[in-house]
Amino acid sequence: MNQYLRPSECHYNTTDYNHALERVRSMSSEQMVARYGKMTKHKKISAFYDALVAEGHAHCSLTRKMTEEHDYLPQAYHSGDVESHTLIQAGSPDIYYVFRQTPYKEIKSDKMYVENHMGETTVMDVKKARKLWNRLVTEQGYTV
């Protein structure tokens, strides 16, 4: 989900996202639920949600609760639609990557399509796609 499609008070920076990503990686499910319960700022909730999704928690009860409580978070993660997430290079909206779940049953669900701004599409393991996502955000300044 492109964060810029959300209201402006939900826009976060790379520091917010990296902080949320570290929390998601280091906390148990119970700790993440408790942490979310203390959050009040929309940009931090938005960053936390995107970090949860990036780390493979898109279908957990916490993300479902978050989408129910905050209408600016995407509902598509829990529908029958194909998940799609876009990273845009900071300062260059024409340079982006789109990450999508594979919609076909003949391709295992542990695979993702990763398409770049030049139209090149690669099918890769979810773990490899997550590493690419995290490298783009933390090292190259891409935003959700």
C-alpha positions as CSV (number, residue, x, y, z in Angstrom):
1,M,0.0,0.0,0.0
2,N,1.4,3.4,-0.9
3,Q,1.3,5.4,2.3
4,Y,0.7,8.6,0.2
5,L,-2.8,7.3,-0.6
6,R,-3.6,7.7,3.1
7,P,-4.4,11.0,4.8
8,S,-1.4,13.2,5.4
9,E,-1.4,12.7,9.2
10,C,-0.6,9.0,8.4
11,H,2.6,9.7,6.3
12,Y,5.7,8.5,8.1
13,N,9.4,8.7,7.3
14,T,12.1,6.1,7.0
15,T,13.1,6.4,10.6
16,D,9.5,5.7,11.7
17,Y,9.3,2.7,9.5
18,N,12.7,1.3,10.5
19,H,11.7,1.7,14.2
20,A,8.5,-0.1,13.6
21,L,10.3,-2.8,11.7
22,E,12.7,-3.4,14.5
23,R,9.8,-3.6,17.0
24,V,8.0,-6.2,14.8
25,R,11.2,-8.3,14.5
26,S,12.0,-8.3,18.2
27,M,8.6,-8.6,19.8
28,S,6.3,-11.6,20.5
29,S,2.7,-11.4,19.2
30,E,1.5,-10.5,22.7
31,Q,4.0,-7.7,22.9
32,M,3.0,-6.3,19.5
33,V,-0.7,-6.3,20.6
34,A,0.3,-4.5,23.8
35,R,2.4,-2.0,21.9
36,Y,-0.3,-1.3,19.4
37,G,-2.7,-0.6,22.3
38,K,-0.5,2.3,23.4
39,M,-0.2,3.9,20.0
40,T,-2.1,7.1,19.3
41,K,-0.3,8.8,16.4
42,H,-1.6,7.8,12.9
43,K,1.8,7.9,11.3
44,K,3.2,5.5,13.8
45,I,0.2,3.2,13.5
46,S,0.6,3.3,9.7
47,A,4.3,2.5,9.9
48,F,3.7,-0.3,12.4
49,Y,1.0,-1.8,10.1
50,D,3.2,-1.7,7.0
51,A,6.1,-3.2,9.0
52,L,3.8,-6.0,10.2
53,V,2.7,-6.7,6.6
54,A,6.4,-6.6,5.3
55,E,7.4,-9.1,7.9
56,G,4.6,-11.6,6.9
57,H,1.9,-10.7,9.5
58,A,-0.6,-9.5,6.9
59,H,-3.3,-12.0,7.9
60,C,-2.8,-12.0,11.7
61,S,-5.5,-11.0,14.1
62,L,-3.6,-7.8,15.0
63,T,-3.6,-6.5,11.4
64,R,-7.3,-7.4,11.1
65,K,-8.0,-5.4,14.2
66,M,-6.0,-2.5,13.0
67,T,-7.9,-2.3,9.7
68,E,-11.2,-2.5,11.5
69,E,-10.2,0.4,13.8
70,H,-8.5,2.6,11.2
71,D,-10.3,3.1,7.9
72,Y,-7.2,4.5,6.3
73,L,-5.4,1.1,6.5
74,P,-6.1,-1.1,3.5
75,Q,-8.8,-3.7,3.8
76,A,-7.6,-5.7,0.7
77,Y,-5.1,-7.6,2.9
78,H,-8.0,-9.6,4.2
79,S,-10.2,-10.0,1.2
80,G,-9.9,-12.5,-1.7
81,D,-8.0,-9.9,-3.8
82,V,-4.3,-10.3,-4.6
83,E,-2.1,-8.3,-2.1
84,S,-0.1,-5.6,-3.7
85,H,2.4,-3.3,-2.1
86,T,4.4,-0.5,-3.8
87,L,7.7,1.1,-2.7
88,I,8.5,4.4,-4.3
89,Q,12.1,5.9,-4.3
90,A,12.1,9.1,-2.3
91,G,12.2,12.1,-4.6
92,S,11.7,10.0,-7.7
93,P,8.0,8.9,-8.0
94,D,8.7,7.3,-11.4
95,I,11.1,4.7,-9.8
96,Y,9.3,2.0,-7.9
97,Y,8.8,-1.6,-7.1
98,V,5.5,-3.5,-6.8
99,F,5.3,-6.6,-4.7
100,R,2.3,-8.9,-5.3
101,Q,1.3,-12.4,-4.1
102,T,1.1,-14.9,-6.9
103,P,-2.5,-15.3,-7.9
104,Y,-2.1,-18.7,-9.6
105,K,-2.6,-22.0,-7.8
106,E,0.1,-23.7,-9.9
107,I,2.7,-21.4,-8.3
108,K,3.2,-22.0,-4.6
109,S,1.9,-19.4,-2.2
110,D,5.4,-18.9,-0.8
111,K,6.3,-17.0,-4.0
112,M,5.8,-13.3,-4.9
113,Y,5.9,-11.3,-8.1
114,V,8.3,-8.3,-7.9
115,E,7.9,-5.8,-10.7
116,N,10.1,-2.8,-11.1
117,H,9.4,0.6,-12.8
118,M,10.8,-0.7,-16.1
119,G,8.2,-3.4,-16.3
120,E,10.6,-6.3,-15.5
121,T,8.8,-8.9,-13.3
122,T,10.5,-11.6,-11.3
123,V,8.9,-14.5,-9.3
124,M,10.8,-15.0,-6.0
125,D,10.5,-16.6,-2.6
126,V,8.7,-14.5,-0.1
127,K,11.8,-14.5,2.2
128,K,13.9,-13.2,-0.6
129,A,11.3,-10.6,-1.5
130,R,11.1,-9.4,2.2
131,K,14.9,-9.0,2.2
132,L,14.7,-6.9,-1.0
133,W,11.9,-4.9,0.5
134,N,13.8,-4.2,3.7
135,R,17.0,-3.3,1.8
136,L,15.2,-0.9,-0.4
137,V,13.6,0.8,2.6
138,T,16.5,0.8,5.0
139,E,19.4,1.4,2.6
140,Q,18.1,3.1,-0.5
141,G,15.4,5.4,0.9
142,Y,12.3,3.9,-0.7
143,T,9.0,4.6,1.0
144,V,5.7,2.7,1.2
